[in-house]
Amino acid sequence: MPKPALRSLHRYPVKSLAGSDPGEAVVEPWGLAGDRRWLLVDAENGQLTQRQQPTLALARAEELPDGVLRVTAPGMPPLTVEVPGSGGRTVPVEVWKDVVEAVPAGAAAAEWFSGFLGVECRLVHLDAPEKRRPVDPEYARPGDTVGFADGFPLLLTAASSLDALNSLVAQGDHADEGPLPMNRFRPNVVVDGTAPWAEDGWRRVRIGEVEFAVVKPSARCVVTTTDQYTAERGKEPLRTLARHRRFGDRLVFGQNLIPRTTGTIRIGDPFEILG
């Protein structure tokens, strides 16, 4: 088995849209720089994700070097959105049970996304991730914050665990849906060279120069059944996770991380288990 290392990096500028796979990324206290700083909300200002709109998988968001957001989608002209100015008017939006102040991106972005999805919605930006949304205090230290991710700054998955899961899928009633690619789980960091499911026992890890607390297994939802290339839904991996990876009432794959230091991580960086 090769030495444990960072296999890939994934950043999603807009929550639930396809993102990019950079060779390196800056780790900030609230996650990867540029990750999930934008969010779509519905007419009631509730988060709009692939759970309600699987078609969002077909749209891709890219953060350009000057901070401008560029979004592309089938049948739509490219959309570019400037980061709203600091100190702009904020509106309260709901992300799960959290109410978060965010800055609306403007009418052009709202019109573009409403046209693409066929429902009224608008795009908002998290202007101050250092203070807008605390991490669940049951798992965090005072002052820990997160952007528009589901609950924690980063999500880690292991390549060996996906291989093990795919072996189980192949033995089930929906074997024709496998093997599943890692993008079904929308991780930020994927590590290689570890034993399958070893991440269940990790508490502290280091990638390159950056240390992380491993705080909570990731409970999986219907988004994992959505083909990220076609937006079509199946039964897997939830059927297999329900049989083999049920922790209480949750189906688990991957681990949530909170950075304990900051810095730049790069594909190929060594991965160390500290505790």
N, C-alpha and C positions, 0 to 999 in steps of 0.2 A: 504494500500500500504506500502511495507517495506521502511525503510529509504534508501535514495539514496546511492549507493555503487558501487564500481568497480566490475563488474561481471566477466570479463575475459580480458586477455592480449594476444596479438598476435604479433609475430616478424617474419619478412621475410628477412633473410640474403641476398638472391638474389631477386632482383625485379622480380615479376611475378611468381616466384616459390612458392609452398607451403612452409610454415614455421613451427614454433613451438608455443606452447601455454604455456609459463612459468607461474609459480605461482607468480613471482615477476620480476621486470625489473628496471634497472637504467635509469633514464631520463637524457639525455645530452642536451645541448642547441639545437642540430640539430635533436633530436629524441631519440627513445629508443636505448640504446647501442646495437650495432650489427644489427640494422634494415636497410635493403636496402643499405648496403655498397658495394655490388657487383651488377654488371649489365651485361647483355648480349647485344652485339652490332653486327650489321650485317656487310657485307663486306664494307659498306660505313661509318662505325662507328656510325650509328644511333641506338638508343635504340631499342631493340627487346623485345616485351612483349606479353602477352596473346592477345592483340588486333590483332597482326599479326599471332601469333602462340598459339592457345588455348591449344595445347598439353603441354605447359609449366606447366599447372595446375597439371599434373601428376608427375612432378619431385618435390622432396622435398629437401630443404636445411637446414642444421643444423650446427650451430657454436659450435664446441667442446670447452672444457674449455681452451685449449691452443691456441685458436684462429684459429685453422685449420677448413676449411670449408669441410663439408661432404655432398655429393649430391647423392641421390638415385632416380631411375626411373625404371619403368617396362621394362624388357628385357635388362637392362644395368647393367654392373658391377658397384659397388659403386665407386664414384670418391672422392678423397681427394685432397684438394688444400691448400698449404701453403700461408699465407698472404705474398704478395711480400714485399721485404725489403724496408725500408724507403729510400727515395732518389733515387728510381728506375726510369727508363725512363718512362715518361708519354706520353700519346697520347690524342688528343682532341676527345671527344665523344659528341654526340648530345642527350640531354634529352629535348624533346619538343623544345623550341626555345633557350635553354641554351647550350653553348659549355663549357664542363667541362673537366678538365685534370684528367685522370685516369691512373692507372698502369695496363698493361696487365698481366694476370695470367699465361700465358705460353702456349706452344703448346699442352700439354696433355689435358688441360681443353678445349681448342678450338676444338681438335679432338673429345672429348667426346660429347660435346654439338652439334657439327656439325653432328655427327653420329646419335644422338638422334632425332634431328629435321629434318635432311635431307636437311639442308641449311648451307651455309658457315656462321659461326659466331665465336665469341670469348668472353671470360669472362674478365671483367676488375674490378679493385678494386679502391674504393675512399680512398686515403691514408690520406687526410687531410680535413675532413669535416668542420673544423672550418674556412676554407678560400676558398674552391674550388667553392662553388655555393651559391650566395646570394638568399634569399627569395625575391619574387616580392615586390619591395619597396612600392607599393600601399597598401600593407597589413602588412608590417613589419617595424621594427625599423632598423636603420643602424647597421650592424654587424650581423643580423640574417642570419643564413645559414641553408641549408638542404642537405641531402644526395641525393640518387637516387630516393626518393619518387617523385610522380608526381609534387608536388609543395610546400608542407608544411611538417614540421617535424613529426606530428602525425595526425591520423584520428580517430575521436571519433564517435561512433554510440550508439544509445539507444535501449535497448531490447523492450521497449514499442512501439517504432516507427516501429520496424520490425513487431511486432504483428499487429499493425494497417495497415501496408502495406499489410501483408498477408491476412487480412480480405478483403481488396480491391481487391487483386488478385483473391480471391475466388469468387468475384462477376463479374469477367470479362470474356472475351472470351477464355482465356487460363488458366482457373482455375485448369486444370489438372497438370500444372507446379508447383503449390504451394502445401504446404507452402514452401517458400524459406528459406534456412539456412543463418545465418549471414555471413558465409564465402564468399558468393557471393560479399560482399562489401569490403572485405579485410581490416577491421579496425585494428588499434593498441589497442584501448581501447574500451570496451563495458560497459556501465553503466546501472544499474537497479534501479527501484524505482522512476522514473520520469514519468511525463505525456507524452503521445504521442505527438511528434513534438514540445515539449517544448524547445528543443535545438535551434530552430529557433531564440529564443529571448535571448540566453545567450551571454555574452561578456567576462566574466572572470569566471573561475572555478578552483576548487582545488580538486585534488585526493590525499588523504593522506596528505603528507607534501609538495607536489609540486603544484605550481600554473601555470595556462596556460591562454593565451589569445585565445579566440574563434574568429577567424579572417575571416572565409569565409565558406559558405556552400559548400559541396562537389558535384561537377557536375559529374554525372555518365555516363558511356560509355558502350560499348558492352561487356566488361569484366564481368559485372554483369549478363549477360545472359548466361555465361559459367558455366556449372556444374563443380565444382571444384574437383569432384571425377571421372568424366568420360570424361571431356573436350568437351562434347557435348553442343551445343548452342540451346537456345529456343528464345522465345519472351519476357519473363518476366525477371526482373521487369520493363523494359523500357516502355512497353505498359502502365502499370498502372501508373508509374511515370509521363508519358506524360499527362495523364488525370488528375492527382491529385497533382503532385509535380513539376509543371513547374514554374520556376522562370526566366522570360524573355525567353531566348532561351536555358536554361539549365534545366536538369532534376536532382533534388537534393535529396540526402539522406546522412545524416551525416554532421559533421562539422570538419573543419581543425583547428588544434591547433598549437600554438607556445609556447614552455615552457618559463616561466618568472622566474622560479627558477629551481633548479636541485635537484635530490635525488632519492630515491628508492620508487617505488609504488608496492603495493601487492594486489592480489585479496582479496576482502572484505574490502579494505580501504574505509573510508567514502568519499562520493562525495558531494561537496558543490558548490552552485552557488553563486558567489561573486558579480555578476553584469550583 
